[in-house]
Amino acid sequence: MIKLPDLPVTAVLPQLADALSAGNSAVLVAPPGAGKTTLVPLALLDAPWRGDGKIILLEPRRLAARAAARRMASLLGEEPGGVVGYAMRMENKVSARTKILVVTEGVLARMILDDPELPGVAAVLFDEFHERSLDGDFGLALALDVQGALRPDLRLIVMSATLDGARVSRLLDGAAVIESQGRSFPVDVRYDERPAGVPIEDAMAKAIRDALADEPGSVLAFLPGQREIERTAERLQGRVAADVDVVPLYGMLDGKAQDAAIKPAPAGRRKVVLATAIAETSITIDGVRVVIDSGLSRLPKYEPASGLTRLETVRASRAAADQRAGRAGRTCPGIAIRLWRAEQTAALPAFSPPEILEADLSGFLLDCAAFGVADPATLAFLDSPPAPALAEAKALLVELDAIDADGRLTPSGQAMRKLALPVRLAHMVAEAVQHGAALEAAQLAVLMTERGLGGDSADLERRLQRFRSERSPRANAARQLAERLARQALPSPLWGGSTREAGRGGSEGGKSIPNPDLRVDPPHRGEGEGIGALLLLAWPDRVAKARGERGRFVLANGSGAAVDAADPLAGEQYLVVADLQGKAQNARISSAAAVSEADIRDVLASHLERKTEASFDKDKRSVRVRETVRIGAVTLSERMLPAPKGEEADRAILQALRAHGLDVLDWGKEAETLRQRLSWLHRGLGDPWPDMSDQALLDRLDDWLLPFLRGEASFARIGAGTVHDGLMSLVPHELQRKIGSLAPTHFSAPSGSHVPIRYDGEWPVLAVRVQELFGMDKHPSIAKGTVPLTLELLSPAHRPIQTTRDLPGFWRGSWADVRSDMRGRYPRHVWPDNPLEAQATARAKPRGT
């Protein structure tokens, strides 16, 4: 029987044991400092249902996993690797004696996917579940599926400090909810608002100096990211007492540096720990009595439109603020200083959004396919993955040939699934095997997933070269991981081992084992080109081409991005962009590599769009043909082609018309009039009279114009007669003879003139001098007398004097006023009192009369 320390959670351990004896699930809600992370797994070692099975404890971060394993091992008088071990990317301490295995959250999903029955596992504990990582949510969904279908004896325990226990209980089919009280050490929460316009690092440095002067003990300061931590450290340098150590704590630090940050300050010294959210949960930094909270967090935000995941600085949630403040009261009464106004706390979001609602779901969907789940909705989640993000993820996986249209895993997807990498990078490594570049691709993938390796240059080529020469423990472990990944990507016969062996092997005595099948440089590419060519396999949609000002680029997805003009990458013609910071059109390129046009054409041959476009030369009235090769919004090349002939020329004419409109044609008066007449007939009578609108004619170019073209790429060779004949061909043969009677081109006036009829308005219009209608007592009409013409009566100077659709009424009514006005202006013309009795004329009175 293990003797456990007396911590607040100790009081509810019997209740937890009863719940797990009566059922197979439980929810434990316990505030920071209660001891749940270390005491619950140890207490379960003696549970009769455990048998010889392992207890798996999931932690959201590597730092927390190592710390939890070390604390539990120390309580047993051991080092990690005995009864208590841990396993994570690039680091593990496990032995045959291990009964409690602490892992990071992504490890559980891979364990289940590798063997869904979880043999040898008695219980899985989800610690700090309130953080709601995608790996944590997915791991719980898989574990519930395994428990329901294969392992009803598998115990699942969900633990958290700030959690809606009832909601999680419902997800676990009504599991018991057990609540523990936390430590009783009080925390005095104070507020010290950051003045407007003051950078967070300046405000934080001042608050730290004030706290060191006014309060005893060490200080834990929460900042959003590494950049702010480094700037705050610079502002504290030389401005704190000699007995104060300022140490950073963030995810990119290697394990030893992280462990050193959470160790108690040496006797007689104080410590200032500048930390990201990594220090919010699961760890205790002994000696910390003051917490200073910036109130900011940096969270990943996936943008489906660009395919990019960006880190955004946002206000921390109330739950996070409470967790941070609680760090001050872990071992003694403490003080929490918040750099905002007290009333602003109520406006903070209650919780950070679950990652499943914000993340790129491509890796998640690939894992679902590997588990045989085509529709993630069949699994149990607290928050279902959003349909738009799933659709985006599916489109990417289909494009990478990882799944088929039905969501089933393909052989390529199976190869990607062997690699614990994001799907784009997994595809890159799997495809690189065909080019003899498996190791180089794996090194590049590790470099990009383990931030901080190889420096911070935007040029991945430089970072990779530096990474290969780094000698830190973290860099050594990363290179060994890259070799294991490269071996996993190779078909087994090439190196004589199994995938599982490759996952465990790859090093001996801490040194990398050379392998003749793992080549570093692609054999068919020149110096400096291999990295970009490999990145094309992962990000075909992020080819970027220089435009205008040095350092500015346009990406294949249409967005803009820039790199510092002094960076050598700024002078490249083409880049492959792996990561961007900031908003679209103003994004900063943070990771990229140069790539040649030849590599783009070679690697992305299936993505290239070769398009032949016809354009209209207004001066020569001819068609010019241009061929462009593009990938998305990036034009790789364009060239003018010789003028086409024959059928190709006719098609080019039609393409130019669709691009530039029908006005390019020489219509001529006859063709334009025919179009207007047919348009009026279509409006009045409908089908089968053809629609003469621009869009209708453009849609039917193949029907009415193409048959009359002569294989010449010149509009000058297309006469008005061709256009007229083409339009007439749209009219059914039996109707062609009726056009003249229904919509005549001219009206025969009593004067003997043939006056044209206009059809460009709603009704046909006859514009005629009023003297030419003298003696006419019936209103003129067309369409066999059914449609009256709109008369636009003109003066002798052809200026409108009246519009009417009732000529007899005009003679009897308005004519007197018109006559009175007109006879003074045009005395040489006839203006009779009674126009019905006058002779129609198109002439003026002879001189002298």
Buried (B, 14 or more C-beta within 10 A) or exposed (E): EEEBEEBBBBEBBEBBBEBBEEBBBBBBBBBBBBBBBBBBBBBBBEBEBBEEBBBBBBBBBBBBBBBBBBBBBEBBEBEBBBBBBBBBBBBBBBEEEBBBBBBBBBBBBBBBBBEBEBEEBBBBBBBBBBBBBBBBBBBBBBBBBBBEEEBEEBBBBBBBBBBBBEEBBBBBEEBBBBEBEBBEBEBEBEBBBBEEEEEBBBBBBBBBBEBBEEBEBBBBBBBBBBBBBBBBBEBBEEEBEEEBBBBBBBBBBBBEBBBEBBEBBEEEBBBBBBBBBBBBBBBBBEBBBBBBBBBBBBBEBBBBEBBBBBBBBBBBBBBBBBBBBBBBBBBBBBBBBBBBEEEEBEEBEEBBBBBBBBBBBBBBBBBBBBBEBBEBEEBBBBEEBBEEBBEBBBEBBBEBBBBBEEBEBBEBBBBBBBBBBBBBBBBBBBBBBEBBBBBBBBBBBBBBBBBBBBEEBBBBBBBBBBBBEBEEBBBBBBBBBBBBBBBBBBEEEBBEBEBEBBBEBBBEEEEBEEBEBBBBBBEEBEEEBBBBBBBBBBBBBBBBBBEEEEBBBBBBBBBBBBBEEEBBBBEBEBBBBBBBBBEBEEBBBBBBBBBBBEBBBEBBEEBBEEEBBBBBEEEEBBBBBEEBBBBBBBBBEEEEBEBBEEEBBBBBBBBBBEEBEBEBBBBBEEBBBBBBBBBBBBEBEEEEBBBBEEEEBBEBBEEBBBEBBEEBBBBEBBBBEBBBBBBBBBBEEEBEEBBEEBBBBEBEBBBEBEBBBBBEEEEBBBBBBBBBBBBBEEBBBBBEEEBBBBBBBBBBEEEEBBEBBEBEEBBEEBBEEBBEEBEEEBEEBBBBEEBEEBEBBBEBEEEEE
